């Protein structure tokens, strides 16, 4: 019998396995694919804070980002730049594999090509029913951590994540870079309703082209890639498109008897961009702390594990709530509205102010920008004293 079975060897699953193994627990990780890091769905752009906060290997960092160009439906643009790099482009395949190797080196075991089909909870343990290389197996553990990404099949069977925000749909291509020298963010409601499109050059020759929208990502991404290729920015060269469902906010409850849910499976993502690496690792860290306390006491009932959800929502919940407000406002814009916003931004100092935003905490910075810098209010809502002017 294992202390913990982790389902999913993505960043959140492998991080939780690594930390629990370092605490001395017997940990087994199940990964449905034959290789960790496959298939690659994520662009791999993370804020620098993720490396300051967690013990991560920098060997998979491909580029440092300090700015991006925002493009309107008609081609208006403005550049947002920070004094120092705020984000990194990582090789997502290597990122996942490095975390898995670290977990393995610290004592965690891995079963690849193993899909978890169900979990049975008893008073004494949790039985994970899985299919390993085509053969049925049952694995016993005191606790199960579900890091299954956007696949909610197993979670639904357990009656978890009953309350969830509407999902978005994302698509991505890895293509050849011809002349892109910086990140481009395209904000076009007709192209990417409720979301945005992007082109992220990395490693000199490669470029990640993607799109987030509330519907039809495949068709819309193809149209976006066609436009980039027509202007000579990229060359697709038969690149294969990947598409998936992406949570847009918390999925709760994220715990049950002998069960914790982490990462995308729990909706631990930024509501504005649906980026999930950093928030997922914050959730995994909260799960490790909760699991450690519960395993030490031997009490793994849902009431004992409930503190996990409180911890991660306390950390990112307010950011997610305001992010959903911003997303609803964005979803109501037309191309004409977006052109007006670009016109305003290009003729004011808004772009400069946007450069001050933290990569992983958009809403606090936007509130500060709106209240203090644009409306002249301090963070408590009081108007700042005007500077006297002499004649």
Beta strands, then each sheet from edge to edge (+ up, - down):
strand 1: 2-7
strand 2: 27-31
strand 3: 45-47
strand 4: 61-65
strand 5: 67-71
strand 6: 77-81
strand 7: 87-90
strand 8: 109-112
strand 9: 114-121
strand 10: 126-132
strand 11: 135-146
strand 12: 163-164
strand 13: 168-177
strand 14: 183-186
strand 15: 196-202
strand 16: 206-213
strand 17: 234-235
strand 18: 242-246
strand 19: 251-252
strand 20: 255-256
strand 21: 259-261
sheet 1: 8+ 2+ 1+ 11+ 10- 9+
sheet 2: 8+ 2+ 1+ 11+ 21+ 20-
sheet 3: 3+ 7- 4+
sheet 4: 6+ 5- 14- 15+ 16- 13+ 17-
sheet 5: 6+ 5- 14- 15+ 16- 13+ 18-
sheet 6: 12+ 19-
end
